[in-house]
Amino acid sequence: QKEVEQNSGPLSVPEGAIASLNCTYSDRGSQSFFWYRQYSGKSPELIMFIYSNGDKEDGRFTAQLNKASQYVSLLIRDSQPSDSATYLCAPSTGFQKLVFGTGTRLLVSP
Amino acid sequence: SQTIHQWPATLVQPVGSPLSLECTVEGTSNPNLYWYRQAAGRGLQLLFYSVGIGQISSEVPQNLSASRPQDRQFILSSKKLLLSDSGFYLCAWSVTREAFFGQGTRLTVV
């Protein structure tokens, strides 16, 4: 079983819609969860983090965490073409060692 | 503010040649440092991480090595490159929980 699993996509949504990105992880000791966005050919940039069960909102982004189910998700409201990128999920597993999923490619069409 | 410098941005090297990639962090002390590799169309693979000077943890047996001669300097090396070493190499740092990435080095081994 992979440590972090994400659907590779592409996930296609029309502009203005809600994009839902999902991630499951295997290490129950994971305490911190991060979402990174990576544009093609660029390095990843941090967009959200969540530590506690439940929802955390930041602008158009909402991260959701369910530790019992080992599941974390990212919702993007009012999706824009500029949101088209690969979204990487990364649980932290001790010594702040981030293990990344393979990412979900999101395509937002105008 | 903290910044991370990684160079060179692109590199083309022949098979069997040595490699040295350098990463430096400014504006923080005693960061955790990481080297990741991303093969074309693939996820981020953690290669090495370091929690202090001279302390290196290797995640994947391979043709590479890492060193941390100074607190804010992290070096990735190889004595003889293989074709399979091609990829996008990313250095990252963290102090609290989240990690921040350098701009990356795109290495092509020919």
Interface residues (C-beta under 8 A of the other chain):
Chain A: S32 F34 K42 S43 P44 E45 L46 F49 Y51 L88 A90 S92 F95 Q96 K97 L98 V99 F100 G101 T102 G103
Chain B: N32 Y34 Y36 R42 G43 L44 L46 Y49 V51 S57 L90 A92 S94 T96 R97 E98 A99 F100 F101 G102 Q103 G104
